[in-house]
Amino acid sequence: MKKNIRWPLYVIAALIATFLAFVVPLPYYIEVPGGSEDIRQVLKVNDTEDKEAGAYQFVTVGVQHATLAHMIYAWLTPFTDIRSAQETTGGSSDVEFMRINQFYMQTSQNMAKYQGLKTAGKDIELKYLGVYVLTVTDNSTFKGILNISDTVTAVNDQTFDSSKDLIDYVNSQKLGDSVKVTYEEDGQTKSAEGKIITLENGKNGIGIGLIDRTEVTSDVPIRFSTAGIGGPSAGLMFSLAIYTQIADPGLRNGRIVAGTGTIDRDGNVGDIGGIDKKVVASAREGAAIFFAPDNPVSEEEQKAHPDAKNNYQTALEAAKTIKTDMKIVPVKTLQDAIDYLKNNP
């Protein structure tokens, strides 16, 4: 009788273990190829439909909070990476992480509007309003004072024209110096005193992660519908779509064109993460061209990883692995992408 009882107990234990493997979250995330979506689904320029043949696609990476089942899947599946929670979210909760990525998306859209219309010869004004606070390090003297979504508008009563200028100023202060930060919180202007600390990169700072808070004004209406989509990496493709619809509607010439990369106020294309997965997603959706940022690997990255590849090199490698005919095109600026499409019709 005892042997007959053990068998169902083993089955029940196995079922419970299997159930837990699929539902219990671990302190890891997995990254997988996401979608490669037609920009016309999320962008409308000048209240007109883009009816030209072909499509521009923006590409995403899928990020999931991992269970044991996810981890096993990731180990067995190419182009699927396992990341620690700290590496993925910087210690933020899932809700905070999504909120941070919404700020990245908002800034990306504003820069895309500015670059797309400016390159098309249209008037547009870009105002720098300060920097959104995205994270505050545990050793920052502003921990518990500054919070996610606060806007830092001045440091030591000095205002700046870009986040780079603000960062350079703070970096130039001496370790332990007192510093006054002026910021907006829930519509109210406040200020707080703190100290300059040493950051993880060895530089001096106040210990906050940040991104530009900007505002654009133009007579050309541009509307985005990107609820649930975050991050800055669609900046290049958004800019290209806006430029094309205003200045050169036939630029795509019937092709499906995908790509990735941030965009700044000078039209430079910045690096992004997960580009190998984006190549896979774009190839699945039939893209003929894929624009990839082609910037040098930083000195810090080269020291840490002597064999490190830049975005373009990584994209080329992924395309070769999956044996796609999709053309991987290196770009450093928005104009590089425009010129390639014009010169290779």
C-alpha positions in Angstrom: 0.0 0.0 0.0 2.8 2.4 0.8 4.4 2.0 -2.6 1.1 2.8 -4.2 0.8 6.0 -2.1 4.3 7.3 -3.0 3.7 7.4 -6.7 1.0 10.1 -6.6 3.0 12.0 -4.0 5.9 12.2 -6.4 3.6 13.3 -9.2 2.1 16.1 -7.0 5.6 17.2 -5.9 6.6 17.4 -9.6 3.5 19.4 -10.5 4.1 21.8 -7.7 7.8 22.2 -8.7 6.8 22.8 -12.3 4.2 25.3 -11.3 6.7 27.2 -9.2 9.3 27.2 -12.0 6.8 29.1 -14.2 5.4 31.6 -11.6 8.1 32.5 -9.0 10.1 35.5 -10.1 13.9 35.5 -9.7 16.2 38.5 -9.3 16.9 38.4 -13.0 15.5 39.5 -16.3 15.7 38.0 -19.8 16.0 40.0 -23.0 14.6 38.6 -26.2 14.0 39.9 -29.8 10.9 42.1 -29.6 8.9 43.6 -32.4 9.7 45.6 -35.5 6.7 47.8 -35.9 5.5 50.2 -38.7 6.0 53.7 -37.4 2.7 54.8 -38.9 1.0 52.9 -36.1 2.4 55.3 -33.5 3.2 58.5 -35.4 1.1 61.1 -37.3 2.7 64.1 -39.0 0.8 67.2 -40.1 -2.6 65.4 -39.6 -2.0 63.5 -42.9 -1.7 59.8 -43.6 1.6 58.4 -44.9 0.4 56.3 -47.8 3.7 55.8 -49.6 4.7 52.2 -50.3 7.1 50.5 -48.0 7.5 51.3 -44.3 9.8 52.6 -41.6 10.0 50.3 -38.6 11.1 51.0 -35.1 12.4 48.0 -33.2 12.1 46.9 -29.6 13.7 44.4 -27.2 11.4 42.2 -25.1 12.3 42.4 -21.4 10.7 39.9 -18.9 11.1 39.4 -15.2 12.6 35.9 -15.2 11.3 32.7 -13.6 13.3 29.5 -13.5 11.5 28.4 -16.7 12.6 31.7 -18.4 16.2 31.1 -17.3 16.2 27.6 -18.8 14.7 28.9 -22.0 17.3 31.7 -22.2 20.2 29.2 -21.7 18.9 27.1 -24.6 17.9 29.9 -27.0 20.2 32.1 -29.2 19.8 35.9 -29.0 18.3 35.6 -25.5 20.3 37.1 -22.6 20.0 36.9 -18.9 20.6 40.1 -16.9 20.6 40.7 -13.2 17.9 43.0 -11.8 20.6 45.6 -10.8 22.0 45.5 -14.4 18.6 45.9 -16.0 16.7 48.3 -13.7 19.5 49.9 -11.6 17.7 48.8 -8.5 14.4 50.3 -9.5 11.1 48.5 -9.1 9.3 47.3 -12.3 6.9 50.3 -12.0 9.8 52.8 -11.6 11.7 51.1 -14.4 8.7 51.6 -16.8 8.3 55.2 -15.6 12.0 55.9 -16.3 11.7 54.5 -19.8 8.7 56.7 -20.4 10.8 59.7 -19.7 13.4 58.4 -22.1 10.7 58.0 -24.8 9.4 61.5 -24.2 12.8 63.1 -24.6 13.4 60.9 -27.7 10.2 62.0 -29.3 11.0 65.7 -28.7 14.5 65.3 -30.2 13.0 63.5 -33.1 10.5 66.3 -33.8 13.2 68.8 -33.6 15.6 67.0 -35.9 13.0 65.8 -38.3 11.5 69.2 -38.9 14.7 71.1 -38.7 16.3 68.9 -41.3 13.2 69.3 -43.5 13.7 73.1 -43.3 10.7 73.8 -41.0 10.8 76.2 -38.1 10.8 74.5 -34.7 11.9 75.7 -31.2 13.5 73.4 -28.6 13.6 74.6 -25.0 15.8 73.0 -22.4 13.9 72.9 -19.1 16.4 71.0 -17.0 16.9 67.3 -16.3 14.5 64.7 -15.1 15.8 62.7 -12.1 15.7 59.0 -13.0 17.7 57.5 -10.2 19.4 58.5 -6.9 22.4 56.5 -5.7 22.4 55.1 -2.1 25.5 57.2 -1.2 24.1 60.4 -2.6 23.5 63.2 0.0 20.3 63.9 -2.0 18.9 60.4 -1.3 15.4 60.9 0.2 15.3 64.5 -1.1 15.3 64.1 -4.9 12.9 61.6 -6.4 12.1 60.1 -9.8 10.4 62.6 -12.1 11.7 65.7 -10.2 13.3 68.2 -12.5 16.7 69.7 -11.6 16.7 73.3 -13.0 19.9 74.8 -11.5 23.0 73.9 -9.6 24.5 76.6 -7.3 22.0 79.0 -8.9 23.5 78.4 -12.3 21.3 77.3 -15.2 22.5 75.3 -18.2 21.6 74.8 -21.9 22.0 71.0 -21.8 22.5 68.1 -19.5 26.1 67.8 -20.6 26.8 71.3 -19.5 25.2 70.5 -16.1 27.2 67.3 -15.7 30.5 69.0 -16.7 29.9 71.7 -14.1 29.1 69.3 -11.3 32.1 67.1 -12.3 34.4 70.2 -12.0 33.5 70.7 -8.3 35.8 69.3 -5.6 35.0 66.2 -3.6 33.1 67.2 -0.4 32.2 70.6 -1.7 28.7 71.9 -0.7 26.3 72.2 -3.6 22.9 73.7 -3.9 20.4 72.0 -6.2 17.2 73.8 -7.4 14.5 71.5 -8.5 10.8 71.2 -9.3 8.6 68.7 -7.5 4.9 68.4 -8.2 4.9 71.9 -9.7 6.7 73.5 -6.8 10.2 75.0 -7.0 12.4 73.8 -4.1 16.1 73.8 -3.3 18.3 71.5 -1.2 22.0 71.5 0.0 24.2 68.5 -0.4 27.8 67.4 -1.0 29.9 66.3 -4.0 30.6 62.6 -3.9 32.7 60.2 -5.9 30.6 58.3 -8.6 31.0 54.7 -9.7 33.0 56.0 -12.8 35.5 57.7 -10.5 34.3 61.2 -11.4 32.8 63.8 -9.0 29.0 64.3 -8.9 25.9 64.4 -6.8 24.8 60.8 -7.5 21.7 61.1 -9.8 20.8 59.5 -13.1 19.3 62.0 -15.4 18.0 62.8 -18.9 17.1 66.1 -20.6 13.7 67.6 -20.0 12.8 69.5 -23.2 9.8 71.1 -24.8 9.3 71.7 -28.6 7.1 74.2 -30.4 6.2 74.1 -34.1 3.4 75.0 -36.4 3.5 71.4 -37.8 1.4 69.1 -35.6 3.1 65.8 -34.7 1.4 63.2 -32.5 2.8 60.1 -31.0 0.8 57.2 -29.6 3.4 55.1 -27.8 1.6 54.0 -24.6 3.4 51.0 -23.1 6.5 51.6 -25.2 9.6 53.1 -23.5 13.2 53.9 -24.0 15.2 56.3 -26.3 16.3 54.0 -29.1 13.6 54.9 -31.7 14.9 58.5 -32.0 16.7 58.0 -35.3 13.7 56.2 -37.0 11.2 58.7 -35.6 13.3 61.6 -37.0 13.7 59.9 -40.4 9.9 59.3 -40.6 9.1 62.9 -39.8 11.7 64.2 -42.3 10.5 61.9 -45.0 6.8 62.8 -44.7 7.5 66.6 -44.7 10.4 66.9 -47.2 10.8 63.8 -49.3 7.7 61.4 -49.3 9.3 59.0 -51.9 12.5 58.5 -50.0 11.7 55.0 -48.9 11.0 54.0 -52.5 8.8 51.1 -51.5 11.3 49.5 -49.1 10.9 48.3 -45.6 13.5 50.2 -43.6 14.3 49.4 -40.0 16.9 50.7 -37.6 17.7 51.9 -34.2 19.7 54.6 -32.3 19.1 57.6 -30.1 19.1 61.1 -31.6 20.4 64.3 -30.1 19.8 68.0 -30.8 22.8 68.0 -33.3 21.4 65.0 -35.3 24.0 62.5 -33.9 22.9 58.9 -33.6 23.7 57.3 -30.2 24.4 53.7 -29.2 21.7 51.4 -27.8 21.5 48.1 -26.1 20.3 44.7 -27.5 21.0 45.5 -31.1 21.6 41.8 -32.0 18.0 41.1 -30.9 16.7 44.0 -33.0 18.5 42.7 -36.1 16.7 39.4 -35.5 13.3 41.1 -35.0 13.7 43.2 -38.2 14.8 40.3 -40.3 11.7 38.4 -39.2 9.5 41.3 -40.4 11.1 41.4 -43.8 13.1 44.6 -43.6 15.5 45.2 -46.5 17.7 47.8 -44.7 18.7 48.1 -41.1 20.4 51.3 -39.8 22.9 50.7 -37.0 24.8 53.3 -34.9 28.5 53.3 -35.9 30.4 55.0 -33.0 33.8 54.1 -31.6 33.8 51.9 -28.5 34.6 54.0 -25.4 38.0 53.8 -23.8 36.4 52.5 -20.6 34.6 49.7 -22.4 37.8 48.8 -24.3 39.7 48.5 -21.0 37.0 46.4 -19.5 36.4 44.3 -22.6 39.3 44.4 -25.1 37.3 42.5 -27.7 34.2 44.8 -27.4 32.4 45.6 -30.6 30.4 48.7 -31.4 26.7 48.6 -32.4 27.3 48.3 -36.1 29.8 45.5 -35.7 27.5 43.6 -33.4 24.6 44.0 -35.8 26.8 42.7 -38.7 27.7 39.7 -36.7 24.0 38.9 -35.8 23.0 39.3 -39.4 25.7 36.8 -40.5 24.6 34.4 -37.8 21.0 34.3 -38.9 22.0 34.4 -42.6 19.7 37.3 -43.5 20.0 39.3 -46.8 19.0 42.4 -44.9 21.6 45.2 -45.5 23.2 46.5 -42.3 24.0 50.1 -42.9 26.3 52.1 -40.5 25.2 55.6 -39.6 26.6 58.3 -37.3 24.0 61.0 -38.0 20.4 61.4 -39.3 21.9 62.8 -42.5 23.8 59.6 -43.1 20.6 57.7 -43.2 18.9 60.2 -45.5 21.9 60.2 -47.8 22.0 56.4 -48.0 18.4 56.1 -49.0 18.8 58.9 -51.6 22.0 57.4 -53.1 20.8 53.8 -53.1 17.3 54.0 -54.4 
